[in-house]
Structure formats: C-alpha cells, structure tokens
Amino acid sequence: MSKPHIWLRAETKQDEQRTALTPDGAKQLIAAGFQVSVEQSEQSIFNDSDYQAVNCNMVTPGSWVGAPRDAIILGLKELPEHDLPLIHQHIYFAHAYKEQLGWQDLLNRFKTGGGELYDLEFLVDDNNRRIAAFGYWAGFAGAALSVQAWINQQRGINPPLSDIRSYANKESLLSELSNGLKHSIDQPRILVIGAKGRSGSGAVDLAKALNLTVLEWDLAETQKGGPFIEINDMDILVNCVLVNQDLPPFVSKAMLAQAERILAVIVDVSCDPYGSYNPLPIYQQCTTFKQPCIDIAAGNKRLSLIAIDHLPSLLPKESSEDYGQQLLTHLLTLDDKNQGVWPKALALYQQKIDSI
C-alpha cells in the first residue's frame, strides 16, 4: 500500500512565517515513503532551497486547489477567503468549530466539495489533550515582550512597544533583551500565573534565561480566588491560564488604581478578551504586532497590557521546529486514518457539518 501524498501549502496570512512541516520533517516523511509537495513561499522562515535539499517536490504558491484529489493539504493558518468548494482532506487551524466569524461559509465549502477537515486544534489524545501545541513558545515570546516593554518604559519610550518584527532565532532575542537590561538600574520581577502549563513553562524559562526573579503561581497559589493584591507588588504579570469556568478575576480595575501599585506590564498569553471567563476583565480586544500595547493606566504609574493571539510568530523558527516535531509523529500514521488521532477528529468534523 502506497503512502499518502502530503501537500504543504504556502501560508497567506500576513507576517505568518511559521509552518506545520519543517524541511527536517519533510525529510523524515519522504524517508518513510510519503510523497511531499511544498509550495514555494517568500514569507516562510525556511527557504525553498531547504526543502529542495531533502527532495521535496516544489510547486507554485496556491496550487493546492488543483492538487490531485487524494493529496492531503497541510497548512497552519486560515485558507484564503473564497467560495471555491473544498474537495481535499485538509489539516490546519480552521477556527470554525466555535462558531467564529465565517464558520458556516467555510464548512459549507467542505460540504459542497466533499472534502474533510482534520482541525489541528482538535487533534487530541485519549485524555483530550492536544497532541501538538505552540504553547511553550507563546509563553516564552510573551514574557520576552513584557521585558522589552518594561525596559522601554524605564527609558520613557511611549508606547513601550510598536511595530514588532520576528527574530531569526531565540539567541538574537535574548541578546537584545540582555543588552537592554544592562542599562537598567533595577531589574524587573516577574509573576507567571499558570507556571506549570505549556505556556507558563515557556514564560518561566525566559525569565530564568535572563537571570530575572520569577514567582511561579499555579493552582495552589490561586485556589483562594482573586483579585490577588500581591500582583501589584510585581513589575510584570504574565498570565498563562486559560480559564474555562466562572471564578473571581485575577485583577480588578480598583486594585490596579491603587497608588502603591508597582505593576507596570501585563501580558495575557491566554488572550481571551471575548470569553465569558476572562480572568483579566480589564480590556476588550486583542493587540497586534503593529500595535502591541494598550494603556490600562497612564501618567507616572503607567500600566501597559499586551494581548497578542499569535505570540509564537515572534520566534517562527523555534516554534515551527517544536510544533512540527510534535505533529510529525502523527503525520507518519496518515497511511491508516482509522487509528490514532484521526478518527476522533473526523467524527468531530462530521458532527459540525451535520449541524449546519
């Protein structure tokens, strides 16, 4: 039995340099007998030549629409908006199962074309834990941006961050932050809530890489319920907890308005301002790489908040390598989609299709 044909499409979302399949991952698939086609891309963190070097079949951007019907189209972010029926099997983050904007139009394209969707967000193991996630690098990047914002606040830069660009690698990011911290008399103290999770561990590792004081909170420390006045005594708060139940918020506007507040920067890595269980109910919309910060408080007691929903894009190389390796284990089982994570993902897709 021949192995499937995996077609890596070029990402079209602006500034998205990450990928679901690295050149090394493609090499391993080819060695296992898979056919791998890769669309040329000018924005990917990896060069076309990196894929050519491992014998991928290079094709033009967007040509997945005319790929052989049995090709499995692999991507990361949303498909380009179109009304073209989707005839292939697709693997990517569709952002459609929670009734996000345009979800019905997208699922109708699958329904009309007879294609199928294996949503990356819902590829889960027997314990319903995602088999691949960018969480670690979201926490690492979020904490990094918080430190940079704090440094710039000390320099009187307003806004403390603007028009962010990605870094070639982790080392260049850490070097820039270390140089900035050398010129500060004081060093920021960081509180990470959700420190034992994927994103929390990334935030803690960033603080430790810079030799900063980091306080690690998790379930035990938050069990009493917020607001937590202790947060005001830290310089930076990094929230890495995605709350899925009703509980008291971690902070309140009244608490943050206290004159003795030291807290200067908040990063909401979990970034769910639209959810009913938002533990930081002090803002209403996400921020962006172009405009990363919003002011929660100004003046002598400035408090800046960062809430970017694609933080791993700050380090596209490391985050792609990490995520791609997690996913690869399961891509290698695509020759038998009756096993592993695939049946549950397909059943969920069918359930959503039946609901429209």
C-alpha positions in Angstrom: 0.0 0.0 0.0 1.5 3.3 -1.1 1.8 6.2 1.5 -0.2 9.4 1.2 0.8 12.5 -0.7 1.2 15.4 1.7 0.9 18.9 0.1 2.3 21.7 2.2 0.5 24.9 1.2 2.1 28.3 1.4 0.7 30.4 4.3 -1.1 33.6 3.2 -1.8 35.3 6.5 0.2 38.5 6.7 3.5 38.1 8.6 3.0 34.4 9.3 6.4 32.8 8.9 5.6 29.6 10.8 4.9 26.3 9.1 3.4 23.0 10.1 6.1 21.0 8.4 9.8 21.8 8.5 12.4 20.6 6.0 13.6 18.0 8.5 10.1 16.8 9.0 9.6 16.6 5.2 12.8 14.6 5.0 11.5 12.1 7.6 8.2 11.7 5.7 9.9 11.1 2.4 12.2 8.5 4.1 9.1 6.8 5.3 7.7 6.6 1.8 5.4 9.6 1.7 5.3 11.9 -1.3 5.8 15.5 -0.2 4.9 18.6 -2.3 5.8 22.0 -0.9 4.5 25.3 -2.3 7.2 28.0 -2.8 6.9 30.7 -0.2 8.7 34.1 0.3 7.4 34.6 3.8 8.3 31.2 5.4 11.1 31.2 7.9 12.6 28.3 5.9 13.9 28.8 2.4 12.6 26.9 -0.6 16.1 25.5 -1.1 15.9 23.9 2.4 13.0 21.8 1.1 14.6 21.2 -2.3 17.7 19.8 -0.5 15.6 17.0 1.0 14.0 16.1 -2.3 10.5 17.7 -1.9 8.5 18.4 -5.0 8.4 22.2 -5.2 5.2 23.7 -6.6 3.8 27.2 -7.1 2.1 29.1 -4.3 -1.7 28.4 -4.1 -1.6 25.4 -6.5 -3.1 23.2 -3.8 -6.5 23.9 -5.3 -5.5 21.9 -8.4 -3.6 19.2 -6.4 -4.5 15.5 -7.0 -7.8 14.8 -5.2 -6.1 12.2 -2.9 -3.5 14.7 -1.8 -3.7 15.8 1.9 -3.4 19.6 2.1 -1.4 20.6 5.2 -1.2 24.1 6.5 -1.2 26.2 9.6 -3.5 29.2 9.5 -6.7 30.0 7.6 -7.3 29.3 4.0 -7.7 32.3 1.7 -11.3 33.6 1.6 -13.0 32.2 -1.4 -16.2 30.4 -2.4 -14.4 27.5 -4.1 -15.7 24.1 -3.0 -13.1 22.2 -1.0 -12.5 18.7 -2.4 -9.4 17.6 -0.5 -8.7 16.5 3.0 -7.2 19.4 4.9 -5.2 19.6 8.1 -4.9 23.1 9.6 -6.3 25.5 12.3 -9.7 26.3 10.7 -11.1 28.3 13.6 -14.6 27.2 12.7 -15.8 24.8 15.4 -16.5 27.5 18.0 -18.7 29.4 15.5 -16.1 32.1 14.8 -16.7 34.6 12.1 -17.4 32.9 8.7 -17.5 29.4 10.1 -20.6 28.4 8.3 -19.3 29.6 4.9 -16.1 27.6 5.4 -17.9 24.4 6.4 -20.3 24.8 3.6 -17.3 24.8 1.2 -16.2 21.5 2.6 -19.8 20.1 2.5 -20.2 21.2 -1.2 -16.9 19.9 -2.3 -16.9 16.7 -0.4 -13.6 17.4 1.4 -12.8 16.7 5.0 -11.2 18.7 7.8 -8.8 17.5 10.5 -8.5 20.6 12.6 -5.1 20.9 14.3 -6.8 22.4 17.4 -8.8 19.3 17.9 -6.2 16.6 17.3 -6.2 15.2 20.8 -5.1 12.0 22.6 -7.2 9.7 24.7 -7.1 12.3 27.6 -8.4 15.0 25.2 -5.0 16.8 25.4 -3.8 18.3 22.2 -1.0 16.3 20.6 0.8 19.3 19.3 0.7 22.9 20.6 2.6 26.2 20.3 2.1 27.0 24.0 5.6 26.9 25.2 6.8 29.5 22.6 3.7 31.6 23.2 4.7 31.9 26.9 8.4 32.4 26.0 7.6 35.2 23.5 5.0 36.8 25.7 7.4 37.1 28.6 10.1 38.4 26.3 7.8 41.2 25.0 6.9 42.1 28.6 10.5 42.5 29.5 11.2 44.7 26.4 8.1 46.8 27.2 9.3 47.2 30.8 12.8 48.3 29.6 11.3 50.8 27.2 9.1 52.2 30.0 12.2 52.8 32.1 13.6 54.8 29.1 10.5 56.9 28.8 9.5 55.4 25.4 5.8 55.7 24.6 4.3 53.5 23.5 6.7 51.0 25.0 6.4 48.7 22.0 5.4 49.3 18.4 5.6 47.6 15.1 7.2 44.3 16.3 9.1 42.1 13.9 10.0 38.5 14.3 13.5 37.3 15.3 15.7 35.0 13.3 16.2 32.8 16.4 16.0 32.7 20.2 19.6 33.8 20.7 19.1 37.1 18.9 16.1 37.8 21.0 17.8 37.0 24.3 20.9 39.1 23.3 18.7 42.1 22.6 16.9 41.8 25.9 20.2 41.2 27.9 21.7 44.4 26.4 18.6 46.4 27.3 18.6 45.1 30.9 22.3 46.1 31.4 21.3 49.7 31.2 18.6 49.5 33.8 19.5 50.2 37.5 16.7 47.9 38.6 15.7 44.5 37.2 12.0 43.5 36.7 10.4 40.9 38.9 8.0 38.6 37.0 4.9 36.8 38.2 3.8 33.9 36.0 0.3 32.5 36.7 -0.2 29.0 35.2 3.6 28.3 35.6 3.2 24.6 35.3 1.5 24.6 32.0 3.0 24.6 28.5 2.9 28.4 28.0 3.7 29.0 31.7 6.9 26.9 31.5 8.0 28.9 28.5 7.5 32.2 30.3 9.4 30.9 33.3 12.3 29.7 31.1 12.5 33.2 29.5 12.8 34.8 32.9 15.5 32.4 34.0 17.4 32.8 30.8 17.7 36.5 31.7 18.5 35.7 35.4 15.4 37.6 36.5 13.4 37.0 39.6 10.3 35.0 38.7 7.5 34.0 41.0 5.7 30.8 39.8 2.0 30.5 40.6 -0.3 27.7 39.7 -3.4 26.0 41.1 -2.3 26.1 44.8 -1.5 29.8 44.7 -4.7 30.8 43.0 -7.1 28.5 44.9 -8.2 31.2 47.3 -9.7 33.2 44.4 -8.9 36.7 43.2 -8.4 39.5 42.9 -4.8 39.0 44.1 -3.5 42.2 45.6 0.0 40.6 45.6 0.1 41.1 41.8 0.6 44.9 42.4 3.9 44.2 44.1 5.5 42.7 40.9 6.8 44.6 37.9 5.4 42.2 35.3 2.4 39.8 35.2 2.4 37.0 32.6 -1.0 35.2 32.6 -0.8 31.8 31.1 -4.1 30.4 32.4 -7.0 29.7 30.1 -10.0 29.7 32.4 -12.9 27.5 31.4 -15.2 28.1 34.4 -16.6 31.0 36.3 -14.3 32.3 39.0 -13.2 35.6 40.5 -10.9 37.6 38.2 -7.2 37.8 39.0 -7.2 41.6 38.9 -9.7 44.4 39.1 -9.6 48.0 37.9 -10.0 49.2 41.5 -7.0 47.1 42.6 -4.8 48.4 39.7 -5.8 52.0 40.5 -4.1 51.8 44.0 -1.4 54.4 44.4 1.1 51.9 45.7 0.9 49.7 42.6 4.3 48.7 41.2 3.0 46.5 38.4 3.9 48.1 35.1 3.3 45.5 32.4 0.7 42.7 31.9 1.0 40.1 29.2 -2.1 38.0 28.6 -0.7 35.0 26.9 -4.0 33.1 27.1 -5.6 36.1 25.4 -9.3 35.6 25.6 -10.9 39.0 26.0 -14.1 37.9 24.3 -14.7 34.9 26.5 -17.1 35.0 29.5 -14.4 33.6 31.8 -11.7 36.1 31.1 -9.6 36.3 34.3 -8.3 39.7 33.2 -11.5 41.7 32.6 -9.7 45.0 32.0 -9.6 45.0 28.2 -11.9 44.2 25.3 -9.8 43.3 22.3 -6.5 41.7 21.3 -3.4 43.7 20.4 -1.2 43.2 17.3 2.4 43.1 16.3 1.9 46.5 14.8 0.2 47.9 17.9 1.3 45.6 20.7 0.3 47.6 23.8 -2.7 49.3 25.2 -2.7 51.6 28.2 -4.6 50.4 31.2 -3.2 53.3 33.2 -1.1 56.3 32.1 0.9 59.0 33.8 3.5 58.3 36.5 2.0 54.9 37.2 1.9 53.6 33.6 0.5 50.2 33.1 0.7 48.6 29.7 -1.1 45.4 28.5 0.0 43.1 25.7 -2.6 40.6 24.4 -1.3 39.2 21.0 -3.0 36.0 19.9 -0.1 34.7 17.7 2.8 35.2 20.0 4.9 32.2 18.7 5.2 34.1 15.4 7.9 36.2 17.3 10.2 33.1 17.0 9.0 31.3 13.9 12.0 29.0 13.6 12.0 27.5 17.1 8.2 27.4 17.3 7.9 25.7 13.9 10.6 23.2 14.8 9.0 22.3 18.1 5.4 22.1 16.8 6.4 20.3 13.6 8.2 17.6 15.6 5.2 17.1 17.8 2.9 16.8 14.8 5.2 14.7 12.7 4.7 11.6 14.9 1.0 11.7 13.9 1.5 12.7 10.3 3.6 9.5 9.9 0.4 7.5 10.7 -1.7 9.1 7.9 -1.5 5.9 5.9 -4.1 4.5 8.3 -6.5 7.1 9.4 -8.5 4.6 11.3 -6.0 4.8 14.1 -4.6 7.4 16.4 -5.9 10.9 16.5 -7.6 10.9 13.1 -10.9 9.0 13.8 -11.9 11.4 16.6 -11.0 14.5 14.5 -13.0 13.2 11.6 -16.0 12.4 13.8 -16.0 15.9 15.2 -15.8 17.4 11.7 -18.8 15.3 10.6 -20.7 16.5 13.7 -20.1 20.1 12.8 -21.0 19.5 9.2 -24.3 17.9 10.3 -25.1 21.0 12.4 -25.2 23.5 9.6 
